Amino acid sequence: MKSYYLTTPIYYPSDNLHIGHTYCTVAADSIKRYKKLQGYDVFFTTGTDEHGQKIQEKAKEAGLEPKEYVDNILVSIKELWEKLEIDYDQFRRSTDPEHEEQVQKIFQKLYDKGEIYKSEYEGYYCTPCESFWTESQLDEGHKCPDCGRETKISKEESYFFRLSKYRDKLLELYEKNPEFLEPLSRKKEMVSNFLKDGLDDLSVTRSSFDWGVKVPFDEDHVIYVWVDALSCYLTAIGYGFDEEKFNKYWPANVHLVGKEIVRFHAIIWPALLMALDIPLPKKIFGHGWILFDNDKMSKSKGNVVYPEPIIDLYGTDALKYFLLREFSFGSDGSFTKEKFMKRLNSDLANDLGNLVSRTISMVDKYNDLYLPEAHQITEIDQDLIDLATTTSQKVDQAMDHFQFSNALEEIWNLIRRSNKYIDETTPWILAKNEEDRERLDTVLYNLVESLRIISILIKPFISHTSDSIRTALNLKTEVKWDDANTWGLSQAGEKLKKIKALFPRLDIEKEIERLDEANHALAEKRQAEKATWQHEAGGEDKEDKKEENSKEKITIDDFSKVEIKTALIEEVEDHPNADRLYVLKVKIGDERRQIVTNIKSQFSKEYLKGKKIMVVTNLKPMKFRGLESDGMILAAEDKDGKISLATTFEDLADGTIVG
């Protein structure tokens, strides 16, 4: 039996899991189910990255030790994966003792080979991302290019991995293995933003905090998060302690990762493996984000949608179907409750639910629930048969490139064609004439056989719905993917069963209210639970107080040097080389300028276009990710990251001087 190894990222352990966090894991689960139906021995790894400064600081805020803090969070993570019925084989925690032991051995091996050396690092550090950046890599205002937050200059002694020496090997890898990194846009981004101009050596230890795996020969240093976390993919299948298991599943068939961490998986990870003489994974796939009304979900913005209320109200299959069908896996997608309800009504209730209900009802009405025998096949019948027996091949082609939405669209083409077949053959008219009895039997058989094939095709994505259909058809055989290629496996004379409606139609307005109430109730419950375990530990749910900013005061002459004018935003475009940046085309009186800004996470293009804003107009132009920015917009940002643009009470003409 062939082996297949897939992984999701080793996640940061968040206590605020929303539907965006479930996206990658749901996709991985469907891949596992699909490959198992094809006969593969599949091993699926997920887990949590529990070391680092960010965890240490959050634990301190809560009055807990880091391990205690993470243990509390882990309960809710595993409960959610159980609720979603995620069929993972290994949940690897970076704090697992066997993992920590192997990380130290990996570090020692790299050091002994001369791949790691000791030096001093000074650069801009982003605590949330646990990443160092050069000034040229930063966004406007020294913001992190990955998360958009403030960075701080950090200087400390560090051990470095010789990443720079692997630049040419990585370019060769991309050239010789064009499918190593998908989608294609991710590869272009890695080459243009990181590899084209060379690589810097990578800081792989920290000495300013101590929550992490200690360097085996220097306990003043802890091993940096990416060497630690990425190694989970190896230790989850026995690297260093279970050679048979490791050799069975490695190299990984695919690492599924969010686009924000593609750099670590597509550059740092293969370089580390090359240095360790370990075969590379076959594929890295960087998926997009799920946004909420084109804005990234965030507790501080109050736009978080939790998966649990959706599952409780509409079922696991409804959520999984929407996530996999609505969005192209390699691109960003925007979630709205209305989109979710409409998709349930159109695809699940109208298309699939209606087909099952009509078919079972007609077999009941015209043949007492017994499946009749098929007779002579007509051209209309053959058209349905041809589509039904070739759909699995189209699904295979889509799934080879993790195009879940395309795979489901191919299945729904068959579902819609089956519904159309009912209208074309008019069983209710055939039932009125005895001479049409054989024709009626054939139509009913073909509909049931089409449903049998559909029940196989949807199994990796919405397994409960598949099981319900197979129960209705009284199918007792094991689901096999190859059986979707063969027509005529349903047994005439089998008695079907009545089942309740698979997906009742929803009153969208009422259901949105119900979901909002359930979502709000869960948010309050989570906050109460968090406060309870923090209180029990003697901690508080608060942020560290920031030191007061004691900047030297400026004079009126200093302020007069700053030129601020009102500007009209005429166009808003995505930055071609940076996911988090907008390129604004603004009109300032008779002048037009281009300004690059990092407000994309907070404002949609539609909202910004036509807005009057305030702009500093006498700054020297700067380049951000290859594009020149001539000016800086004025905005305020609160402690939760919420941004408000500076504007005027009155509708003044653009180009008006402010001051």
C-alpha positions in Angstrom: 0.0 0.0 0.0 1.3 3.4 -0.9 2.0 5.9 1.9 0.9 9.5 1.9 2.1 12.1 4.4 0.5 15.5 4.7 0.8 18.3 7.3 -0.9 21.5 8.3 1.3 24.2 9.9 2.4 23.7 13.5 0.0 26.5 14.7 0.6 29.2 17.2 -1.7 28.2 20.1 -4.5 30.8 19.9 -7.3 31.1 22.4 -9.5 32.7 19.8 -9.9 30.2 17.0 -12.3 31.5 14.3 -13.3 30.0 10.9 -10.2 31.3 9.3 -8.1 29.0 11.5 -10.1 26.0 10.5 -9.7 26.5 6.8 -6.3 24.7 6.3 -7.2 21.9 8.7 -10.5 21.2 7.0 -8.7 21.1 3.6 -6.1 18.7 5.0 -8.8 16.5 6.4 -10.6 16.3 3.1 -7.3 15.3 1.4 -6.8 12.5 3.9 -10.3 11.2 3.3 -9.9 11.4 -0.5 -6.5 9.6 -0.5 -7.7 6.9 1.8 -10.6 6.2 -0.6 -8.0 5.8 -3.3 -6.3 3.1 -1.2 -3.4 5.1 0.3 -2.0 4.7 3.8 -2.3 8.3 4.9 -0.6 10.0 7.9 -1.8 13.5 8.8 0.1 15.7 11.2 -1.0 18.9 12.9 0.1 20.5 16.1 1.2 23.6 18.0 4.3 25.8 18.2 4.5 26.5 21.9 7.9 28.2 22.4 9.1 31.7 22.0 8.9 35.2 23.4 5.3 35.8 22.4 4.1 32.8 24.5 6.3 33.8 27.4 4.9 37.3 27.5 1.2 36.2 27.2 1.7 33.6 30.0 3.2 36.3 32.2 0.2 38.5 31.6 -2.1 35.6 32.6 0.0 34.9 35.7 0.9 31.4 34.5 4.0 29.5 33.5 4.3 29.2 29.7 3.5 25.4 29.7 0.4 25.9 31.9 -0.8 28.7 29.7 -0.5 26.6 26.6 -2.1 23.6 28.3 -5.2 25.6 29.0 -5.5 26.8 25.4 -4.8 23.4 24.0 -8.0 22.0 25.5 -10.2 24.3 23.3 -8.1 23.6 20.2 -8.5 19.8 20.4 -12.2 20.2 21.3 -12.7 22.2 18.1 -10.8 19.6 16.0 -13.0 16.9 17.5 -16.2 18.9 16.8 -15.0 19.3 13.2 -14.2 15.6 13.1 -10.7 16.3 11.9 -9.0 12.8 11.5 -5.4 13.7 12.3 -2.9 11.0 13.2 -0.4 13.0 15.2 -0.9 16.2 17.2 2.7 17.3 17.7 3.4 19.8 20.4 6.8 21.5 20.2 7.0 21.0 24.0 6.8 17.2 23.7 10.0 15.8 25.3 10.8 13.5 22.4 10.5 16.5 20.0 12.7 18.8 22.2 15.4 16.1 22.3 15.5 15.7 18.6 15.6 19.5 18.0 18.8 19.7 20.1 20.3 16.8 18.1 19.3 18.6 14.8 21.0 21.8 16.0 24.1 20.0 17.2 24.4 18.2 13.8 24.1 21.5 11.9 26.7 23.1 14.2 29.1 20.2 13.8 28.8 20.4 10.0 29.7 24.1 10.1 26.2 25.1 9.0 25.7 27.2 12.2 28.1 29.8 13.6 28.0 32.4 16.4 27.8 36.1 15.9 25.8 39.2 16.8 22.5 40.3 15.3 21.0 43.7 15.1 17.8 44.3 13.2 14.1 45.0 13.3 12.3 42.4 15.3 8.5 41.6 15.2 7.5 39.8 18.4 4.1 38.4 17.1 5.8 36.9 14.0 9.0 36.1 15.9 11.0 37.4 12.8 13.9 39.7 12.2 13.8 42.0 9.2 16.2 44.3 7.5 15.1 47.9 7.0 14.6 47.4 3.3 12.2 44.6 3.9 9.9 46.6 6.3 6.7 48.3 5.3 6.0 52.0 5.8 6.6 53.2 9.3 9.0 50.2 10.1 6.0 47.9 10.1 6.4 44.1 9.8 5.8 43.1 6.1 4.0 39.9 7.3 1.6 41.1 10.0 1.7 44.9 9.7 2.6 45.5 13.3 5.3 47.7 14.8 8.8 46.3 14.9 11.6 47.2 17.4 15.3 47.4 16.9 16.9 44.4 18.7 20.6 43.7 19.2 21.8 40.4 20.7 24.3 37.6 20.5 23.0 34.9 18.2 23.8 31.7 16.4 23.3 31.9 12.6 22.4 29.3 10.0 24.3 29.7 6.7 21.1 30.3 4.7 22.9 32.5 2.2 24.8 29.6 0.7 21.5 27.9 -0.4 20.2 30.7 -2.6 21.4 29.1 -5.9 20.3 25.6 -4.8 16.8 27.0 -4.0 16.5 28.7 -7.4 17.6 25.5 -9.0 15.0 23.6 -7.0 12.2 25.9 -8.2 13.5 25.6 -11.8 13.7 21.8 -11.9 10.6 21.2 -9.8 8.0 23.7 -11.0 5.3 22.1 -8.8 7.4 22.2 -5.6 5.7 25.4 -4.6 2.1 26.2 -5.5 0.2 28.2 -6.5 2.6 29.8 -9.1 2.1 33.2 -7.5 3.8 32.1 -4.3 6.9 30.9 -6.3 7.1 34.3 -8.1 6.8 36.1 -4.8 9.7 34.0 -3.2 11.9 34.6 -6.2 11.3 38.3 -6.6 11.1 39.3 -2.9 13.7 37.1 -1.3 15.9 35.0 -3.7 16.6 37.3 -6.6 18.8 39.7 -4.6 20.4 37.0 -2.4 19.8 35.7 1.1 21.1 36.8 4.5 22.2 34.2 7.0 19.4 33.4 9.4 19.5 34.1 13.2 18.5 30.7 14.7 18.8 31.4 18.5 17.6 34.0 21.0 19.2 35.0 24.3 16.8 37.7 25.4 14.3 35.2 26.8 14.5 31.6 27.9 11.2 29.9 27.0 12.4 27.4 24.3 14.6 24.5 23.6 18.1 25.2 25.0 21.1 25.0 22.6 22.8 21.8 23.8 26.3 23.4 24.1 25.3 26.9 25.2 22.4 27.2 27.7 22.3 31.0 27.4 20.6 30.5 24.0 17.3 29.0 23.1 16.7 27.6 19.6 14.7 30.0 17.4 11.1 29.2 16.7 11.4 28.2 13.0 14.1 25.5 13.5 12.1 24.2 16.4 8.6 24.3 14.9 9.5 23.1 11.4 11.2 20.1 12.9 7.8 19.0 14.2 7.1 17.6 10.7 10.0 15.2 11.2 9.5 14.2 14.8 5.8 13.6 14.3 6.7 10.6 12.2 9.5 9.3 14.3 12.6 11.2 13.1 15.5 10.2 15.4 13.7 7.5 17.4 11.4 5.5 15.0 13.4 4.9 11.8 10.9 2.5 10.3 8.0 4.9 10.6 10.0 7.8 9.4 11.3 6.0 6.3 7.7 4.9 5.6 6.2 8.4 5.4 9.0 10.8 4.6 9.4 12.7 2.4 6.1 14.5 3.0 3.7 14.6 0.0 2.5 18.1 0.9 2.9 20.8 3.5 -0.2 23.0 3.5 0.6 26.4 4.9 -1.0 29.9 5.1 0.5 32.4 2.6 2.0 34.5 5.5 4.4 31.7 6.4 5.3 30.5 2.9 8.8 32.1 3.2 9.7 29.9 6.2 8.4 26.7 4.5 9.6 27.4 0.9 13.0 28.9 1.7 14.2 28.2 5.2 12.8 24.7 5.5 14.2 23.2 2.3 17.6 24.9 3.1 17.6 23.3 6.6 16.8 19.9 5.1 19.5 20.2 2.4 22.0 21.0 5.2 20.8 17.9 7.1 21.0 15.7 4.0 17.3 14.9 4.4 15.1 14.5 1.2 12.8 17.5 0.5 9.0 17.4 0.7 7.4 16.9 -2.6 5.2 20.0 -2.4 4.5 23.2 -0.4 1.1 24.7 -1.0 0.5 28.3 0.3 -3.2 28.9 0.7 -5.0 32.2 1.0 -6.9 33.8 3.9 -10.5 33.9 4.8 -11.5 37.5 5.3 -14.7 38.9 6.8 -16.3 41.4 4.4 -12.8 41.8 2.8 -11.2 42.5 6.2 -9.0 40.1 8.2 -10.8 38.6 11.2 -9.7 40.0 14.5 -11.1 40.0 18.0 -10.2 43.7 18.4 -12.3 44.5 15.3 -15.3 42.6 16.6 -15.7 40.7 13.3 -14.7 37.2 14.4 -17.0 34.4 13.2 -16.6 31.2 15.3 -17.0 27.7 13.8 -18.8 26.1 16.7 -22.2 28.0 16.4 -22.2 27.2 12.6 -21.7 23.5 13.4 -24.3 23.5 16.1 -26.9 25.2 14.0 -26.3 23.8 10.5 -23.9 20.8 10.9 -20.3 20.0 10.2 -20.9 19.2 6.6 -22.5 22.6 5.9 -19.4 24.5 7.2 -16.9 22.2 5.5 -18.8 22.4 2.2 -18.8 26.2 2.3 -15.2 26.6 3.2 -14.1 24.2 0.4 -16.6 25.3 -2.3 -16.8 29.1 -1.8 -13.1 29.9 -2.0 -10.3 29.1 -4.4 -7.7 27.5 -2.0 -4.7 29.5 -3.3 -6.4 32.9 -3.1 -8.1 35.0 -0.4 -11.8 34.8 0.1 -14.3 36.9 1.9 -16.8 35.2 4.3 -20.2 36.7 5.0 -23.1 35.1 6.8 -25.3 35.9 3.8 -23.0 34.1 1.4 -22.9 31.1 3.7 -26.8 30.9 3.9 -27.2 31.4 0.2 -24.7 28.6 -0.6 -26.6 26.3 1.7 -29.9 27.1 0.1 -28.7 26.9 -3.5 -26.2 24.0 -3.5 -27.1 21.8 -0.5 -30.9 22.3 -0.2 -32.0 23.1 -3.8 -29.5 21.0 -5.7 -28.4 18.0 -3.7 -31.2 17.8 -1.1 -33.9 18.2 -3.7 -32.3 15.5 -5.9 -32.3 13.0 -3.1 -35.8 13.9 -1.9 -37.3 13.7 -5.4 -35.6 10.4 -6.2 -36.5 8.5 -3.0 -40.1 9.9 -3.2 -40.6 8.7 -6.7 -39.2 5.3 -6.1 -41.6 5.1 -3.1 -44.6 6.4 -5.0 -44.1 4.4 -8.1 -42.5 1.2 -6.8 -43.1 0.9 -3.1 -39.4 1.9 -2.4 -38.1 -1.1 -4.3 -35.4 -0.3 -6.9 -36.6 -1.4 -10.3 -34.5 -2.9 -13.0 -33.1 -0.8 -15.9 -34.1 -1.6 -19.5 -33.3 -0.1 -22.8 -30.9 2.9 -22.7 -31.7 6.0 -24.7 -29.5 8.9 -25.8 -30.7 11.0 -22.8 -29.8 8.1 -20.4 -26.4 7.7 -22.0 -25.6 11.4 -21.6 -26.2 11.1 -17.8 -24.2 7.8 -17.6 -21.2 9.3 -19.5 -21.1 12.3 -17.2 -21.5 10.2 -14.0 -18.8 7.7 -14.9 -16.2 10.4 -15.9 -16.7 12.9 -13.1 -14.3 11.2 -10.7 -11.5 11.7 -13.2 -12.2 15.4 -13.3 -12.3 15.5 -9.5 -8.9 13.7 -9.5 -7.4 16.4 -11.8 -8.6 19.1 -9.5 -7.5 17.4 -6.3 -4.0 16.8 -7.7 -3.6 20.6 -7.4 -5.7 21.1 -4.2 -8.4 22.9 -6.2 -11.2 21.9 -3.8 -13.7 24.3 -5.2 -13.2 23.0 -8.8 -13.5 19.4 -7.6 -16.9 20.2 -5.9 -18.0 22.1 -9.0 -17.5 19.0 -11.1 -19.5 17.0 -8.7 -22.3 19.6 -8.7 -22.4 19.5 -12.5 -23.4 15.9 -12.1 -26.0 16.8 -9.4 -27.5 19.5 -11.5 -27.5 17.2 -14.6 -29.3 14.6 -12.6 -32.0 17.1 -11.6 -32.3 18.2 -15.2 -32.7 14.5 -16.2 -35.8 14.3 -14.0 -37.3 17.2 -15.9 -36.3 15.8 -19.3 -37.8 12.3 -18.6 -40.9 13.4 -16.7 -41.4 10.3 -14.5 -44.8 11.6 -13.3 -46.1 11.4 -16.9 -44.6 8.0 -17.5 -46.3 6.7 -14.4 -49.8 7.4 -16.0 -49.4 4.9 -18.8 -48.7 1.2 -18.3 -46.9 0.9 -21.7 -44.3 3.3 -20.3 -43.6 1.2 -17.3 -40.2 -0.1 -18.4 -39.2 3.4 -19.3 -40.2 4.6 -15.9 -38.2 1.8 -14.2 -35.1 2.7 -16.2 -35.4 6.4 -15.2 -35.8 5.5 -11.6 -32.8 3.1 -11.7 -30.6 5.7 -13.4 -31.4 8.3 -10.8 -30.6 6.0 -8.0 -27.4 4.9 -9.7 -26.4 8.5 -10.2 -26.9 9.1 -6.5 -24.8 6.1 -5.6 -21.9 7.6 -7.6 -22.5 11.1 -6.1 -22.4 9.5 -2.6 -18.8 8.3 -3.3 -17.7 11.6 -4.9 -18.8 13.8 -1.9 -17.5 11.4 0.7 -14.1 13.2 1.2 -15.8 16.6 1.6 -19.2 16.0 3.4 -19.0 12.5 4.8 -22.2 12.6 6.9 -24.3 13.6 3.9 -22.6 10.8 1.9 -23.5 8.4 4.7 -27.2 9.6 4.7 -27.5 9.1 1.0 -26.1 5.6 1.2 -28.4 4.8 4.0 -31.4 5.9 1.9 -30.1 3.8 -1.0 -29.6 0.8 1.4 -25.9 0.5 0.3 -24.0 -1.9 2.6 -20.7 -2.1 0.7 -17.6 -0.1 1.6 -17.1 3.1 -0.2 -14.4 2.7 -2.9 -13.3 5.6 -5.1 -12.9 3.3 -8.2 -16.6 2.4 -7.9 -17.5 5.9 -9.1 -16.2 5.0 -12.5 -18.5 2.0 -13.0 -22.2 2.2 -13.9 -24.7 -0.4 -12.8 -23.6 -1.4 -9.3 -26.9 -0.7 -7.7 -28.9 -3.9 -7.2 -32.4 -4.0 -8.6 -34.9 -5.3 -6.0 -33.1 -3.5 -3.1 -35.5 -1.7 -0.8 -34.7 2.0 -0.3 -35.3 3.9 2.9 -37.0 7.2 3.6 -34.8 9.8 5.3 -35.5 13.3 6.6 -34.6 16.2 4.4 -30.8 16.6 4.2 -30.7 20.4 4.2 -33.9 22.3 4.9 -34.2 25.7 3.2 -33.2 28.6 5.4 -34.9 31.9 6.0 -31.7 33.9 5.5 -32.6 37.0 7.6 -33.8 35.0 10.6 -30.8 32.6 10.4 -28.3 35.5 10.4 -29.9 36.8 13.6 -29.7 33.3 15.1 -26.0 32.9 14.1 -25.1 36.4 15.5 -26.7 35.6 18.8 -24.9 32.2 19.1 -21.6 33.8 18.0 -21.9 36.5 20.6 -22.9 34.0 23.3 -19.8 31.9 22.6 -17.5 34.9 22.6 -18.8 35.8 26.1 -18.4 32.2 27.3 -14.8 32.0 26.1 -14.0 35.3 27.8 -15.5 34.0 31.1 -13.6 30.7 30.8 -10.3 32.5 30.2 -10.9 34.9 33.1 -11.6 31.9 35.3 -8.4 30.0 34.7 -6.4 33.3 34.9 -8.1 34.1 38.2 -7.3 30.7 39.6 -3.7 31.2 38.6 -3.6 34.6 40.2 -3.1 36.4 36.9 -5.0 39.2 35.2 -6.4 39.6 31.8 -4.6 42.7 30.8 -1.9 44.0 28.6 1.4 45.2 30.0 1.3 48.9 30.6 3.4 50.8 28.1 6.0 53.2 29.3 5.0 56.9 28.8 6.5 58.3 25.7 8.8 61.1 26.8 9.8 62.6 23.4 11.4 66.0 23.4 8.9 68.7 22.6 9.2 70.5 19.2 8.9 74.2 18.4 6.4 75.9 16.1 9.3 76.3 13.7 9.8 72.5 13.7 6.1 71.9 13.0 6.0 74.5 10.2 8.4 72.4 8.2 5.7 69.7 7.9 3.4 70.3 4.9 0.0 68.6 5.2 -2.8 68.9 2.6 -6.1 67.3 1.9 -6.2 64.7 -0.8 -8.8 62.8 -2.8 -8.3 59.0 -3.2 -9.1 58.3 -6.9 -7.9 54.7 -7.2 -7.0 51.9 -4.9 -4.9 49.0 -6.1 -3.2 45.9 -4.6 0.5 46.1 -4.3 1.9 43.5 -6.8 4.7 42.4 -4.5 3.1 42.7 -1.0 -0.2 41.1 0.2 -0.7 43.7 3.0 -0.1 46.9 1.0 -2.4 49.2 -1.0 -1.2 51.5 -3.7 -3.3 54.7 -3.6 -3.6 57.2 -6.5 -4.5 60.5 -4.9 -5.4 63.9 -6.3 -3.9 66.9 -4.4 -5.2 70.0 -6.1 -3.7 70.0 -9.6 -1.2 67.3 -8.7 -1.6 63.6 -8.7 0.6 61.2 -6.6 1.1 57.6 -5.7 1.2 56.6 -2.0 1.9 53.1 -0.7 0.3 52.3 2.6 -0.3 49.3 4.9 -4.0 49.9 5.7 -5.3 47.1 3.6 -6.2 44.9 6.6 -8.6 47.5 7.8 -10.3 49.1 4.8 -11.8 47.8 1.6 -11.0 49.4 -1.8 -14.7 50.4 -2.1 -14.6 52.2 1.2 -11.4 54.1 0.4 -12.2 55.2 -3.1 -13.5 58.7 -3.2 -12.5 59.5 0.4 -10.9 62.8 1.4 -7.8 62.2 3.6 -4.9 64.2 5.0 -1.4 63.6 3.5 2.1 64.8 4.5 3.3 66.0 1.1 6.9 67.2 1.6 8.4 63.9 2.7 11.2 62.4 0.5 9.8 59.7 -1.7 10.5 56.1 -0.6 10.2 52.7 -2.2 8.2 49.9 -0.6 8.6 46.5 -2.1 9.7 48.0 -5.4 7.1 50.8 -5.8 7.7 54.5 -5.0 5.6 56.2 -2.4 5.4 60.0 -2.6 3.7 61.1 0.6 2.3 59.7 3.8 -1.3 59.5 4.9 -2.2 60.6 8.4 -4.0 58.1 10.7 -4.5 57.1 14.3 -4.1 53.6 15.6 -5.4 52.5 19.1 -3.9 49.8 21.3 -6.1 47.1 19.7 -4.8 48.0 16.2 -7.9 49.8 15.0 -7.1 52.5 12.5 -8.9 55.8 11.8 -7.9 58.0 8.9 -7.4 61.7 9.5 -9.9 63.9 7.5 -11.9 67.1 8.0 -15.3 67.9 9.3 -16.2 70.0 6.2 -15.9 68.8 2.7 -12.9 70.9 1.6 -11.3 70.9 -1.8 -8.4 68.5 -2.3 -5.1 70.4 -2.1 -6.2 72.5 0.9 -3.3 73.2 3.3 -3.8 71.9 6.8 -2.1 73.7 9.7 
